[in-house]
Amino acid sequence: MEKKYKSSYFAHVLKLAVILVVAGGLGIFARGIFLPETMGQYGHYRGSDIQDQRDVAIRNQTNDACFECHRPIRLIHKAGVHKTVSCEVCHGPYADHVKDGKVIGKLPVKRGMEIKELCLRCHNKVIKARPETVIKVVAMPQHLEEKKVQITHNCNQCHMVHDPLLWVRAAYEMAGVPMKEEKK
């Protein structure tokens, strides 16, 4: 009698099925160990995350928190074109400066070329994403050349950083020259 060939295909399928069952069991076991108890409490969210978020220290404040101590700047800032810009954009988080009503550290004040770098974060014409109708943008050093000043000038040599047009308006008034209206 002739020996029949027996396929080992079934043995491969059986091995694969056993591996999948074991991997699935290990996955269910790991999920039970590592998944937080409150997972799924509010849909696909961890319920205890709400308390975790409440416990995160507040690092930022509104400009009014800064103006409590910096009153002269408040008057200039609120009248200027930067009135909607947070103090923290330029100076850093409030929490690095004040804690429980007491000064705990100094916030950085930009000096020298840092001022130009800071201003150009928003006012740089080279950044094509800036909408010129919303933000006054300039191209450097062309802007300085047009104004006939040295290209090493910083923005604060012509502009008051908290109200950029304050000194420019004053200069036009002193010279008796009407200032061109800004594009809106």
N, CA, C and O of each residue as an XYZ file, in Angstrom:
736
protein
N       0.818     -1.169      0.000
C       0.000      0.000      0.000
C       0.872      1.246      0.000
O       1.949      1.297      0.594
N       0.360      2.222     -0.681
C       1.088      3.462     -0.847
C       0.777      4.427      0.292
O      -0.371      4.544      0.721
N       1.849      5.142      0.796
C       1.669      6.073      1.901
C       1.049      7.362      1.362
O       1.513      7.921      0.368
N      -0.017      7.828      2.041
C      -0.688      9.064      1.626
C       0.042     10.265      2.214
O       0.520     10.244      3.348
N       0.107     11.289      1.414
C       0.737     12.531      1.878
C      -0.250     13.255      2.784
O      -1.399     13.480      2.404
N       0.202     13.621      3.990
C      -0.663     14.326      4.938
C      -0.167     15.775      5.038
O       1.005     16.005      5.336
N      -1.028     16.731      4.798
C      -0.677     18.149      4.841
C      -0.454     18.612      6.279
O      -1.191     18.217      7.182
N       0.549     19.440      6.488
C       0.809     20.003      7.817
C       0.200     21.412      7.934
O       0.494     22.150      8.873
N      -0.627     21.755      6.992
C      -1.270     23.065      6.973
C      -2.044     23.291      8.263
O      -1.981     24.379      8.836
N      -2.756     22.303      8.719
C      -3.570     22.422      9.922
C      -2.687     22.727     11.139
O      -3.088     23.500     12.009
N      -1.505     22.138     11.210
C      -0.593     22.361     12.338
C      -0.165     23.836     12.377
O      -0.053     24.401     13.465
N       0.076     24.471     11.228
C       0.461     25.883     11.180
C      -0.679     26.768     11.654
O      -0.461     27.711     12.413
N      -1.874     26.473     11.217
C      -3.048     27.240     11.621
C      -3.264     27.100     13.123
O      -3.595     28.075     13.798
N      -3.077     25.891     13.646
C      -3.245     25.650     15.079
C      -2.217     26.442     15.881
O      -2.561     27.044     16.897
N      -0.954     26.449     15.437
C       0.092     27.213     16.128
C      -0.246     28.703     16.121
O      -0.108     29.371     17.145
N      -0.685     29.224     14.988
C      -1.032     30.634     14.883
C      -2.210     30.971     15.802
O      -2.198     32.010     16.461
N      -3.206     30.121     15.851
C      -4.361     30.331     16.718
C      -3.941     30.349     18.185
O      -4.422     31.185     18.950
N      -3.051     29.441     18.591
C      -2.580     29.381     19.979
C      -1.817     30.666     20.313
O      -2.006     31.235     21.388
N      -0.959     31.127     19.400
C      -0.190     32.368     19.619
C      -1.133     33.554     19.774
O      -0.938     34.387     20.660
N      -2.155     33.642     18.922
C      -3.114     34.744     19.006
C      -3.903     34.708     20.305
O      -4.141     35.755     20.908
N      -4.309     33.539     20.744
C      -5.058     33.414     21.999
C      -4.183     33.812     23.182
O      -4.639     34.524     24.077
N      -2.922     33.355     23.195
C      -2.001     33.693     24.286
C      -1.735     35.211     24.276
O      -1.772     35.846     25.330
N      -1.468     35.798     23.093
C      -1.216     37.237     22.996
C      -2.435     38.031     23.443
O      -2.298     39.038     24.138
N      -3.627     37.590     23.052
C      -4.855     38.256     23.480
C      -5.027     38.176     24.984
O      -5.403     39.159     25.623
N      -4.754     37.011     25.555
C      -4.850     36.848     27.009
C      -3.862     37.757     27.732
O      -4.208     38.387     28.731
N      -2.628     37.822     27.225
C      -1.632     38.705     27.834
C      -2.057     40.173     27.707
O      -1.846     40.963     28.627
N      -2.646     40.528     26.585
C      -3.130     41.896     26.382
C      -4.222     42.248     27.365
O      -4.209     43.334     27.944
N      -5.174     41.342     27.565
C      -6.268     41.572     28.521
C      -5.714     41.668     29.937
O      -6.153     42.507     30.723
N      -4.748     40.810     30.263
C      -4.118     40.837     31.584
C      -3.385     42.169     31.803
O      -3.523     42.783     32.862
N      -2.604     42.618     30.804
C      -1.858     43.877     30.910
C      -2.805     45.067     31.016
O      -2.548     46.013     31.760
N      -3.899     45.008     30.265
C      -4.884     46.088     30.324
C      -5.472     46.197     31.723
O      -5.668     47.300     32.233
N      -5.752     45.063     32.340
C      -6.287     45.063     33.694
C      -5.315     45.627     34.710
O      -5.732     46.248     35.687
N      -4.025     45.421     34.494
C      -3.014     45.917     35.427
C      -2.725     47.403     35.210
O      -2.659     48.165     36.174
N      -2.552     47.818     33.959
C      -2.075     49.172     33.668
C      -3.165     50.212     33.436
O      -2.885     51.407     33.530
N      -4.374     49.810     33.140
C      -5.441     50.769     32.865
C      -5.959     51.363     34.173
O      -6.330     50.615     35.077
N      -5.993     52.687     34.293
C      -6.495     53.307     35.525
C      -7.950     52.934     35.786
O      -8.714     52.661     34.860
N      -8.314     52.927     37.052
C      -9.676     52.545     37.433
C     -10.726     53.454     36.820
O     -11.811     53.001     36.458
N     -10.405     54.737     36.704
C     -11.399     55.695     36.218
C     -11.443     55.811     34.695
O     -12.172     56.645     34.158
N     -10.667     54.977     33.997
C     -10.680     55.036     32.532
C     -12.057     54.638     32.033
O     -12.593     53.598     32.417
N     -12.620     55.467     31.179
C     -13.937     55.189     30.623
C     -15.065     55.747     31.470
O     -16.233     55.565     31.125
N     -14.755     56.416     32.558
C     -15.793     56.969     33.429
C     -16.639     58.003     32.687
O     -17.850     58.080     32.895
N     -16.002     58.801     31.816
C     -16.705     59.812     31.026
C     -16.455     59.541     29.553
O     -15.824     60.350     28.872
N     -16.933     58.437     29.063
C     -16.671     58.077     27.680
C     -15.259     57.528     27.574
O     -14.833     56.731     28.411
N     -14.547     57.943     26.569
C     -13.190     57.437     26.373
C     -12.175     58.338     27.084
O     -11.163     58.725     26.499
N     -12.446     58.658     28.318
C     -11.568     59.540     29.085
C     -11.329     58.948     30.466
O     -12.098     58.122     30.957
N     -10.244     59.395     31.074
C      -9.916     58.978     32.435
C     -10.549     59.987     33.372
O     -10.168     61.157     33.360
N     -11.490     59.571     34.170
C     -12.234     60.460     35.056
C     -11.351     61.227     36.020
O     -11.628     62.394     36.301
N     -10.297     60.611     36.537
C      -9.432     61.294     37.499
C      -8.575     62.372     36.847
O      -7.912     63.133     37.552
N      -8.572     62.456     35.519
C      -7.810     63.495     34.841
C      -8.372     64.878     35.149
O      -7.632     65.862     35.136
N      -9.648     64.962     35.422
C     -10.251     66.258     35.757
C      -9.579     66.827     37.006
O      -9.211     68.002     37.032
N      -9.421     66.008     38.027
C      -8.753     66.471     39.243
C      -7.273     66.749     38.975
O      -6.715     67.710     39.506
N      -6.643     65.918     38.159
C      -5.233     66.147     37.825
C      -5.053     67.517     37.165
O      -4.093     68.228     37.464
N      -5.972     67.888     36.271
C      -5.887     69.181     35.599
C      -6.134     70.328     36.571
O      -5.522     71.389     36.445
N      -7.024     70.125     37.537
C      -7.258     71.155     38.557
C      -6.020     71.369     39.413
O      -5.779     72.483     39.879
N      -5.246     70.340     39.624
C      -4.060     70.418     40.477
C      -2.860     71.072     39.791
O      -1.885     71.413     40.459
N      -2.914     71.250     38.478
C      -1.811     71.884     37.767
C      -1.769     73.361     38.152
O      -2.776     74.063     38.062
N      -0.614     73.817     38.573
C      -0.466     75.212     38.995
C      -0.697     76.157     37.819
O      -0.240     75.901     36.705
N      -1.402     77.239     38.076
C      -1.663     78.246     37.048
C      -0.386     79.047     36.849
O       0.159     79.602     37.803
N       0.089     79.107     35.622
C       1.336     79.820     35.337
C       1.086     81.166     34.661
O       1.927     82.062     34.731
N      -0.044     81.309     34.019
C      -0.312     82.526     33.265
C      -1.430     83.327     33.911
O      -2.289     82.779     34.601
N      -1.404     84.616     33.679
C      -2.439     85.514     34.185
C      -2.833     86.476     33.076
O      -2.279     86.439     31.977
N      -3.786     87.329     33.376
C      -4.176     88.364     32.426
C      -3.281     89.581     32.623
O      -2.546     89.665     33.607
N      -3.345     90.511     31.697
C      -2.568     91.746     31.829
C      -2.940     92.509     33.089
O      -2.092     93.177     33.680
N      -4.199     92.419     33.508
C      -4.627     93.151     34.703
C      -3.827     92.741     35.931
O      -3.587     93.567     36.811
N      -3.412     91.479     36.008
C      -2.582     91.039     37.131
C      -1.241     91.774     37.103
O      -0.711     92.133     38.155
N      -0.693     91.999     35.920
C       0.579     92.724     35.793
C       0.390     94.201     36.119
O       1.243     94.819     36.757
N      -0.742     94.763     35.673
C      -0.979     96.194     35.838
C      -1.229     96.588     37.289
O      -1.168     97.773     37.618
N      -1.509     95.620     38.167
C      -1.695     95.947     39.578
C      -0.446     96.619     40.139
O      -0.544     97.533     40.957
N       0.716     96.172     39.704
C       1.978     96.755     40.185
C       2.606     97.712     39.177
O       3.271     98.673     39.565
N       2.404     97.462     37.917
C       3.057     98.250     36.864
C       2.064     99.265     36.290
O       1.702     99.200     35.116
N       1.637    100.191     37.129
C       0.599    101.156     36.744
C       0.985    102.078     35.586
O       0.169    102.267     34.684
N       2.194    102.664     35.563
C       2.512    103.557     34.426
C       2.449    102.820     33.081
O       1.993    103.383     32.086
N       2.898    101.588     33.053
C       2.851    100.798     31.818
C       1.401    100.526     31.433
O       1.073    100.483     30.248
N       0.534    100.343     32.423
C      -0.880    100.072     32.152
C      -1.474    101.172     31.284
O      -2.153    100.889     30.297
N      -1.221    102.419     31.648
C      -1.801    103.540     30.901
C      -1.278    103.574     29.468
O      -2.036    103.799     28.525
N       0.015    103.349     29.318
C       0.620    103.361     27.976
C       0.125    102.166     27.168
O      -0.269    102.314     26.011
N       0.147    100.980     27.782
C      -0.213     99.746     27.078
C      -1.675     99.759     26.641
O      -1.988     99.388     25.509
N      -2.571    100.184     27.531
C      -4.003    100.164     27.205
C      -4.370    101.159     26.110
O      -5.380    100.985     25.429
N      -3.559    102.200     25.934
C      -3.831    103.184     24.892
C      -3.165    102.816     23.569
O      -3.488    103.392     22.530
N      -2.247    101.869     23.603
C      -1.443    101.549     22.430
C      -2.012    100.468     21.540
O      -3.040     99.859     21.835
N      -1.310    100.248     20.436
C      -1.737     99.249     19.470
C      -1.473     97.821     19.970
O      -1.992     96.860     19.402
N      -0.681     97.683     21.015
C      -0.410     96.362     21.592
C      -1.355     96.032     22.743
O      -1.073     95.119     23.520
N      -2.457     96.745     22.869
C      -3.354     96.540     24.014
C      -3.926     95.126     24.092
O      -4.312     94.677     25.172
N      -3.985     94.433     22.986
C      -4.521     93.065     23.007
C      -3.438     92.008     23.176
O      -3.740     90.816     23.245
N      -2.185     92.432     23.242
C      -1.077     91.486     23.394
C      -0.814     91.275     24.875
O      -0.700     92.236     25.635
N      -0.720     90.033     25.277
C      -0.456     89.710     26.678
C       0.965     90.104     27.058
O       1.892     89.951     26.263
N       1.129     90.605     28.264
C       2.466     90.942     28.785
C       3.379     89.712     28.736
O       4.586     89.830     28.527
N       2.789     88.543     28.930
C       3.559     87.301     29.007
C       4.166     86.895     27.661
O       5.105     86.098     27.630
N       3.660     87.416     26.571
C       4.222     87.105     25.260
C       5.679     87.575     25.202
O       6.536     86.897     24.635
N       5.944     88.726     25.786
C       7.301     89.293     25.761
C       8.094     88.995     27.030
O       9.310     88.810     26.974
N       7.417     88.948     28.167
C       8.126     88.879     29.443
C       8.123     87.513     30.112
O       8.870     87.304     31.068
N       7.313     86.586     29.646
C       7.286     85.256     30.253
C       6.138     85.096     31.236
O       5.396     86.045     31.487
N       5.987     83.891     31.798
C       4.846     83.580     32.663
C       4.843     84.364     33.979
O       5.881     84.567     34.608
N       3.678     84.783     34.359
C       3.442     85.507     35.611
C       3.947     84.701     36.806
O       4.489     85.272     37.752
N       3.778     83.395     36.772
C       4.159     82.537     37.900
C       5.661     82.561     38.168
O       6.091     82.235     39.274
N       6.462     82.939     37.179
C       7.904     83.047     37.400
C       8.264     84.353     38.109
O       9.408     84.543     38.521
N       7.289     85.251     38.250
C       7.526     86.580     38.804
C       6.859     86.761     40.170
O       7.457     87.317     41.091
N       5.623     86.288     40.291
C       4.848     86.507     41.518
C       4.233     85.192     41.986
O       3.712     84.410     41.191
N       4.309     84.967     43.309
C       3.646     83.811     43.909
C       3.062     84.266     45.235
O       3.758     84.864     46.055
N       1.808     83.988     45.440
C       1.093     84.380     46.663
C       1.245     85.873     46.956
O       1.383     86.278     48.110
N       1.219     86.683     45.896
C       1.289     88.129     46.064
C       2.677     88.682     46.342
O       2.822     89.879     46.590
N       3.694     87.839     46.307
C       5.060     88.288     46.584
C       5.936     88.055     45.358
O       5.804     87.042     44.671
N       6.826     88.997     45.093
C       7.751     88.879     43.971
C       8.761     87.779     44.309
O       9.430     87.827     45.341
N       8.856     86.785     43.418
C       9.794     85.675     43.647
C      10.922     85.656     42.627
O      11.896     84.924     42.800
N      10.806     86.440     41.580
C      11.848     86.457     40.553
C      11.614     87.582     39.571
O      10.515     88.129     39.472
N      12.659     87.916     38.854
C      12.562     88.962     37.836
C      12.255     88.323     36.491
O      12.818     87.288     36.134
N      11.361     88.949     35.760
C      11.083     88.494     34.405
C      12.073     89.168     33.462
O      12.535     90.276     33.732
N      12.397     88.508     32.365
C      13.390     89.079     31.457
C      12.896     90.357     30.784
O      11.755     90.445     30.332
N      13.779     91.329     30.734
C      13.541     92.556     29.977
C      14.512     92.489     28.804
O      15.723     92.380     28.995
N      13.985     92.552     27.623
C      14.818     92.412     26.428
C      15.695     93.644     26.243
O      15.266     94.772     26.488
N      16.906     93.414     25.815
C      17.875     94.486     25.583
C      18.599     94.216     24.257
O      18.706     93.073     23.812
N      19.082     95.273     23.652
C      19.884     95.143     22.444
C      19.150     94.425     21.313
O      17.982     94.699     21.035
N      19.856     93.510     20.676
C      19.297     92.795     19.526
C      18.127     91.900     19.912
O      17.333     91.516     19.053
N      18.011     91.564     21.192
C      16.870     90.752     21.640
C      15.555     91.458     21.333
O      14.558     90.809     21.018
N      15.551     92.793     21.426
C      14.332     93.560     21.166
C      13.905     93.381     19.715
O      12.734     93.133     19.430
N      14.856     93.509     18.808
C      14.531     93.359     17.388
C      14.013     91.947     17.109
O      13.033     91.772     16.385
N      14.676     90.944     17.686
C      14.235     89.550     17.504
C      12.826     89.358     18.034
O      12.007     88.686     17.406
N      12.542     89.944     19.186
C      11.215     89.818     19.787
C      10.157     90.470     18.905
O       9.117     89.868     18.639
N      10.410     91.682     18.453
C       9.438     92.394     17.610
C       9.187     91.646     16.293
O       8.055     91.549     15.820
N      10.275     91.122     15.719
C      10.145     90.462     14.423
C       9.459     89.101     14.511
O       9.127     88.514     13.480
N       9.243     88.594     15.709
C       8.450     87.356     15.828
C       7.048     87.565     15.261
O       6.457     86.643     14.700
N       6.523     88.773     15.408
C       5.185     89.071     14.879
C       5.212     89.992     13.657
O       4.361     89.875     12.775
N       6.175     90.896     13.604
C       6.154     91.952     12.596
C       7.071     91.708     11.404
O       7.371     92.647     10.666
N       7.514     90.503     11.200
C       8.449     90.175     10.125
C       7.695     89.885      8.829
O       6.904     88.945      8.763
N       7.942     90.692      7.807
C       7.277     90.521      6.509
C       7.705     89.227      5.816
O       6.978     88.689      4.980
N       8.890     88.736      6.172
C       9.413     87.521      5.546
C       8.532     86.321      5.874
O       8.426     85.392      5.073
N       7.905     86.333      7.039
C       7.017     85.230      7.422
C       5.703     85.431      6.676
O       4.910     86.305      7.027
N       5.480     84.637      5.668
C       4.346     84.838      4.760
C       2.988     84.580      5.416
O       1.962     84.989      4.874
N       2.964     83.917      6.557
C       1.694     83.593      7.201
C       1.095     84.796      7.927
O      -0.053     84.736      8.368
N       1.851     85.885      8.058
C       1.360     87.055      8.774
C       0.387     87.852      7.903
O       0.756     88.273      6.806
N      -0.833     88.063      8.363
C      -1.786     88.857      7.578
C      -1.475     90.349      7.738
O      -1.676     90.904      8.818
N      -0.992     91.000      6.684
C      -0.603     92.406      6.759
C      -1.763     93.321      7.113
O      -1.549     94.425      7.613
N      -2.990     92.877      6.861
C      -4.136     93.705      7.201
C      -4.390     93.714      8.705
O      -5.045     94.623      9.215
N      -3.885     92.720      9.412
C      -4.102     92.621     10.851
C      -2.877     93.099     11.624
O      -3.007     93.834     12.603
N      -1.698     92.686     11.192
C      -0.450     93.013     11.882
C       0.415     93.849     10.950
O       0.666     93.457      9.811
N       0.870     95.003     11.435
C       1.801     95.825     10.657
C       3.108     95.065     10.555
O       3.757     94.810     11.569
N       3.502     94.702      9.346
C       4.737     93.950      9.141
C       5.752     94.800      8.404
O       5.393     95.675      7.615
N       7.026     94.535      8.667
C       8.112     95.270      8.026
C       9.143     94.288      7.510
O       9.282     93.180      8.027
N       9.858     94.706      6.491
C      10.969     93.911      5.978
C      12.252     94.576      6.467
O      12.473     95.766      6.243
N      13.069     93.814      7.118
C      14.345     94.331      7.626
C      15.451     93.889      6.683
O      15.377     92.755      6.209
N      16.430     94.648      6.381
C      16.729     95.995      6.868
C      16.117     97.105      6.011
O      16.395     98.282      6.242
N      15.289     96.749      5.027
C      14.702     97.756      4.141
C      13.933     98.829      4.917
O      13.977    100.008      4.568
N      13.225     98.407      5.977
C      12.453     99.362      6.778
C      13.373    100.440      7.347
O      13.042    101.626      7.319
N      14.527    100.024      7.862
C      15.482    100.977      8.443
C      16.082    101.873      7.361
O      16.298    103.064      7.585
N      16.348    101.298      6.195
C      16.889    102.092      5.088
C      15.876    103.130      4.609
O      16.245    104.264      4.306
N      14.598    102.745      4.540
C      13.536    103.678      4.138
C      13.420    104.835      5.121
O      13.167    105.971      4.720
N      13.604    104.551      6.394
C      13.497    105.587      7.431
C      14.797    106.375      7.588
O      14.889    107.295      8.400
N      15.799    105.995      6.793
C      17.100    106.669      6.778
C      17.780    106.645      8.147
O      18.290    107.658      8.626
N      17.773    105.468      8.756
C      18.504    105.256     10.007
C      19.485    104.115      9.791
O      19.375    103.371      8.816
N      20.426    103.978     10.682
C      21.416    102.911     10.553
C      20.732    101.552     10.664
O      19.787    101.379     11.434
N      21.218    100.598      9.889
C      20.588     99.274      9.903
C      20.899     98.509     11.180
O      20.382     97.411     11.388
N      21.730     99.073     12.027
C      22.006     98.452     13.328
C      21.022     98.917     14.402
O      21.090     98.468     15.546
N      20.100     99.824     14.029
C      19.119    100.331     14.999
C      18.228     99.198     15.501
O      17.940     98.244     14.779
N      17.807     99.326     16.738
C      16.800     98.433     17.303
C      15.444     99.113     17.212
O      15.358    100.333     17.065
N      14.407     98.331     17.299
C      13.045     98.859     17.182
C      12.766     99.939     18.230
O      12.109    100.938     17.935
N      13.269     99.735     19.461
C      12.951    100.660     20.544
C      13.708    101.992     20.443
O      13.514    102.868     21.286
N      14.547    102.154     19.448
C      15.200    103.442     19.251
C      14.252    104.433     18.562
O      14.464    105.643     18.630
N      13.219    103.926     17.907
C      12.202    104.786     17.302
C      10.816    104.520     17.884
O       9.953    105.397     17.872
N      10.611    103.327     18.383
C       9.296    102.919     18.865
C       9.322    102.643     20.366
O      10.304    102.123     20.897
N       8.231    102.997     21.039
C       8.048    102.656     22.451
C       7.466    101.242     22.449
O       6.415    101.024     21.845
N       8.103    100.291     23.093
C       7.698     98.892     22.934
C       6.281     98.605     23.426
O       5.627     97.705     22.899
N       5.791     99.342     24.419
C       4.439     99.087     24.920
C       3.366     99.805     24.106
O       2.198     99.419     24.151
N       3.740    100.828     23.376
C       2.858    101.530     22.436
C       3.731    101.991     21.276
O       4.219    103.121     21.288
N       3.938    101.138     20.276
C       4.922    101.393     19.220
C       4.763    102.705     18.464
O       5.751    103.232     17.952
N       3.566    103.245     18.376
C       3.391    104.475     17.611
C       3.496    105.727     18.480
O       3.448    106.838     17.952
N       3.638    105.578     19.797
C       3.678    106.717     20.708
C       4.802    107.679     20.353
O       4.537    108.866     20.161
N       6.029    107.223     20.260
C       7.161    108.087     19.956
C       7.135    108.537     18.502
O       7.554    109.651     18.186
N       6.642    107.670     17.611
C       6.564    108.039     16.202
C       5.580    109.199     16.029
O       5.875    110.167     15.329
N       4.408    109.099     16.670
C       3.426    110.200     16.609
C       4.015    111.479     17.192
O       3.859    112.561     16.626
N       4.700    111.343     18.337
C       5.303    112.513     18.984
C       6.327    113.174     18.067
O       6.385    114.402     17.996
N       7.127    112.388     17.370
C       8.135    112.933     16.458
C       7.474    113.689     15.308
O       7.926    114.771     14.933
N       6.407    113.122     14.748
C       5.693    113.807     13.663
C       5.090    115.119     14.163
O       5.145    116.134     13.469
N       4.510    115.097     15.376
C       3.914    116.306     15.940
C       4.979    117.378     16.160
O       4.757    118.544     15.831
N       6.145    116.995     16.716
C       7.211    117.960     16.966
C       7.717    118.569     15.661
O       8.079    119.745     15.615
N       7.739    117.765     14.608
C       8.204    118.254     13.314
C       7.118    119.019     12.568
O       7.391    119.648     11.546
N       5.884    118.969     13.074
C       4.773    119.662     12.427
C       4.342    119.008     11.129
O       3.766    119.658     10.257
N       4.624    117.709     11.005
C       4.281    116.969      9.796
C       3.092    116.066     10.108
O       3.111    115.341     11.103
N       2.050    116.105      9.261
C       0.922    115.191      9.518
C       1.340    113.743      9.280
O       2.006    113.419      8.297
N       0.933    112.892     10.202
C       1.289    111.472     10.101
C       0.309    110.772      9.165
O      -0.900    110.996      9.223
N       0.859    109.917      8.300
C       0.004    109.139      7.396
C      -0.842    108.199      8.238
O      -0.365    107.626      9.218
N      -2.096    108.047      7.848
C      -2.984    107.122      8.567
C      -2.544    105.691      8.341
O      -2.123    105.325      7.243
N      -2.642    104.886      9.384
C      -2.311    103.464      9.288
C      -3.382    102.739      8.510
O      -4.561    103.080      8.599
N      -2.976    101.738      7.747
C      -3.951    100.879      7.043
C      -4.701    100.067      8.067
O      -4.098     99.523      8.992
N      -5.991     99.978      7.919
C      -6.800     99.178      8.856
C      -7.188     97.893      8.211
O      -7.871     97.074      8.827
